[in-house]
Amino acid sequence: MLPHFLGLSTAARIERFIVGILILSICTGFNLDIHAPIYKYGPNGSYFGYSVAEHFKINKPVLLVGAPRAESGQVGTERAGALFACPINTYYSTGGSEWCDQVKSEYEDVLAYGKTPDMTGMGREVHYLGKNGELLGASLASQGTEKGGAVNTMVTGLIGAMKWTGGVFARRSEGGIFGTQTEKYTMAPEDGGIRSMLTAHDYLGYSVGVGRFGFWHENGDKATVVSGATRFGQHGAVVFLPFTKVWFIFILFMHIKSKFILVFLLKWRSLSGEIRQKELILLISTRTLMTILYFFDNFKPFIIFLNISV
C-alpha cells in the first residue's frame, strides 16, 4: 500500500491526503469522556476492575466490580476474590457511602463458615466453596430491575476453585442483591453431579451470564445461569444451570474429525412428570460441530445411551 502511495504524483498525493482528512473529520467516536472521567479504586493488587456489570440498588444505579485477587474476608482464605458495588457518582472518598462497598456474597461470619450445607426457604441446598485463590469475581453478570423489583440475580465465576476446575456462584434476593432475604447457590459436590464431570484446569466460570433462553422451567422470575468451561475435554463446553431445582441441560461442544453415524437414545421427564424417550440418528460429517445433550436431575445424570458406529 505504501509503495503504491509513494509512486503517485504530488498532486495525487495531496488529493488523497485531503480526502482522508475530510473522511476523518466526519467520523465520530464513542461517547467516552476523557476530560472528566469517574474513577473507582479498589485494594492494591486485587485486580479490581477485572470484570464489571451494571445493576440497580433500589432506584440507584451501581456498578458491580470483580476483584479476583482481593481478600474475601472469609475465614481461612487468602486472596479468594471479592465483589464490590460502586455508586455511579463523581465523589472521591476513601470510605463511607460514596466509596465502593464490598458485597458479602459468600460467608457472612464465622458461624456461617462452620455450618454444614443448609437448606434455604426455597428448598435449595447451600454448599460453600471458600478456597484460597478461587478467583471469585473473575467473571460477573447480573439480572436486576430498576427500583429493585421482583427477584434479582448476581452470578460470578470461580475459575481458580479446586485446582482450576472452576465453579459458579449465584445469589438471588428480593429487592436487589443487597436485600436481606437471599438464596445462595453453588454447585453441589455430590457424586454424579456436574462437578464430578469436571477435572482440574477445565476453567468453569471463565465466563458467566444469566437470563432466559427458552427452557421450559423459565417462567415467572425463574432464570437460567450459563457458564463457559473453556478447557473442558480440551475443546470447551457451555453449561446451562437453571436457578431452580429442576432438570437442566448440559451442552457439550466438540469437533468430530471423521464421518460417522451417531445413534443415541434420550430419555427425559416432561412437565407432567411423564418419562419420555426419543431415538435420534445424526449423520456427522468431517469437522462438523456436534452437540450432545445430557439430562440431569438435581445435578445427577438421569440417563443417556450413546452408541457410535462407523
N, C-alpha and C positions, 0 to 999 in steps of 0.2 A: 504493500500500500504506500509506504514512504517513498520508495524509488519512483513509483508512478507519479506521485505528487511533485517530486523534485524535477521530473522530466517535463513538467508543464512550463509554459511561458510565464513570464512575470505577471502579465495581465490576467492569465487564467488562475494563477495562484491567488492574486488579490481578490478575484471574483469569488473563488471558493471560500476564502477566508471570511469575506463579508457575509456570504450565505450562511456559513457556520455561526457567525456572531448573531445573525438575525434569528436563527433557529434557537440558539441558546437563550436569547432574550425573551422568547415567548414561553420557555419551559418554566414550570412551577414545581417546586419540590414539596415534600410532605410538610405539614404544618408543625415542624419541630422548632420549638422556641429555644434558640441558643443564647439569647440575650438575658433571659430571666428564668433559668431552669429551677425546678424544685428538687432539692437534694434530700435524700433519706439515707441515714447511715446506720450500720449495724456493727456488731462486735468485730474487732480486728481478727483477721484470719478465719472468719466464719464462712466465707464465700457468700456473703449477704448479697442478694440480688440474682443468684444463680437461676431462680425461677420466680415468676410473678403471675398474679391473677387478680382480676377485678372482683370486687364484692361490695355488698351493702351492709352496714351496721345500723340497724333500724332504718333511718332515712338519710344516712350519711354515707357517701361512697368512701371505701377504704381500699387500700392496695395490700393484698396478701403477698408476702415475700418469703421465699425459701432461703434458708442458710444451712446447707447440708453439713457444714463443719462447725456449727455452733454448739455450745453446751446446752443440752436439752433441759437440764435441771432434774433429770430422773436419777433415782438412786443407783449408784454403782455403775455409771456410764461415763464415758469420755467422748466428747465431740460426736454425739449421736445425731446431731442435726436439730434444727428448730424452725418454727414458723413465726412470722411477725406480721402484725396488722398495722399499717401505716396510714394515718389520715391524709387526705389529699388537701394540703394547705401549704402555705409558704412560710410557716413558722419554723424557726430553728431552735431547738432546745435539747438539752441532754437528759431530760426527764419530764414527767408529767404527761398530761393527756395529748400534748402536741407531738410527742415522740412516738416511735414505733413500739408497740406493746407486743410482748411475746405471747403467742397463743398456746395455752396449755392443752395440747392435743392428745397426750397420752397419760402417763401417771400424774395425778394431781398431787399426791403426797406419799409419805412412807406407808400409810395404811393401804392405799390403793396398790402400791407395789407389792405388798405382802399378800394380797388377795389371790385366791385361786380363780380360774376362769369363771366368770359370773354370768348371770342371765339378766338382760335388761327387761324393761317393761314390755317390749315388743317380742320377747322370746328369743332374742338374738344372743348367742354365746359371745362373750368377750374374751379375746386372747391377746395378751400384751406381748409386744416384740421389742422390748427395750434392750438394745445391744450396742456395744461400742462401735462407732464408725458406720452405723447403718445408713447414714446419709439421708435422714428424714428431711424432706423439703427439696430434694434434688429435682423433683418434678412436682407440679402443682396444678390443680384445677378446682374450680368451684362452680356450684349451681345455686344461685340465690335470686331473690326477687327484691325489688325496691320496697322499702318500708318493712322488710323482714317478713313478708307474707309467706304462708304455707310452710313447707319444710325446706330447709337449706342444707346443702351437702358440700363438704370440703374433702377433697381427695389428695393424697400425696404419696409419692413413691418412696420406697426404702431400698434403694438399689444395692447398698452395701450389706444388707442384712444377711446373716447366715452364709458367710464366705461368698458374698456377691450372688447368692441365689436370688436375692431380691424379695420384695414384698410390696403390698399395697395397704395403706391405712386410710380409712374413710370415717368421716364423722358427720352425723345428721343431728339437727336440732331444730326445735320450734323457735321461730323468731330470730333466725340467724345463727351462725356458728358460735356466737357469743352468748347464746341463751343458756339457761340452767338445765333445761330438760334435754338431755343429749343421749344419743345412741351411737356408740362407737363400734367399730368393726375392723378386725384384722383377719387375715387368712387363718383359718383353723388348722391346727397341726395334726389332726387325727389321721390314722392310716388310711390310705386311699384318697386323701384329699388332694387338692391342687398342688399343695406344697410337696407332696410325696412324688409328684411327677417331675418336679424341677430339680436341677442339680446346681452345684457351685458354678458361678460365673454365667448364669442364664440371664441375669440383669432384669428380672421382672421389676416393673416400676420405673423403667427408664423413661417412659412417657405415660401420662395418665389423662383421663378425661371422664366426664360424667354427662349423661344426657339420656335421651330416649331414641332408641334405634329401631323401633318397630317390633320388639319382642312382645310375646303375649302377656307377660307379667307387668308390663308398663302401663299401669292405669292409676288414676288419681295422682298421688305425689310420689309414686314409685319410679325410680330411675335405674339406670344400669351404669356400672363403673367399667371402664375399658382401660386396659394397660398393655403396654408392649414389653415383651421379653426378647430383647434383640439378639441374644445368642442362644436361644433355646434350640437344641439339636444342631447347632452350627448353621441354622438357617433362619431362626427367628420365629416368633409366634405372637399372636394377638389374643388376649384373654378378655372375655366379657363376663363380668361378675354383677349380677343383679343385687341391689341393696335390699334384698328380702329373702326369706328362707324358702326358695322355690328352685325349680330346675333351671339350669343355665347351660349355655353352650360354650365350649372351649374350641376355638377355631385355630387350627394349626396350618400354617402355610409352608409348603415345601416344593422344591423343584424336582421334577422327575426327569431322569437322564435317558430313559428309553421308553419305547412304546409298549404298553400292556393294557390288559382289560382289568379294571378294578370292579370287583363284585363284593358288596358288603350289605349286611342286614342291620338296619337300625330299629331299635325299639324305644318308645318314649311313652310318657303318660300325658294324656290330653287334659284339658282344663276340667273336664268332668270326672277325672280320675281313671278313665279307661286306658288300659295298656294297648298300644297300637304298634304295628311294625310295618316296615316297608323295605323291599329289596331294591337296591339301586345298582345299576350297571353303568359304568362310565368307561369310555374309550379315551385313554390318556396318550397324547402324542408327545414327541420329544420336547423337552424344556417347557412343558405346559405347567402353569401354576395350578396346583391342585388344592382343594380344601377338604379336609377331613373333619367331620363333626363328632365330637364326643359329648354325650349327655351325662349330666351329673345330678345327683340329688343330695342337697346339703353337703356339697363338697366331696361326695363319694361317687365314683363311677357307677352308673346304673348298669348298662350292658351295651356291648358292641361286638359284633363278629366281623372279622376282617379276613378276607381270603383273596390273595393276589395270584393270578395265573398269567403266564406269558403266552 
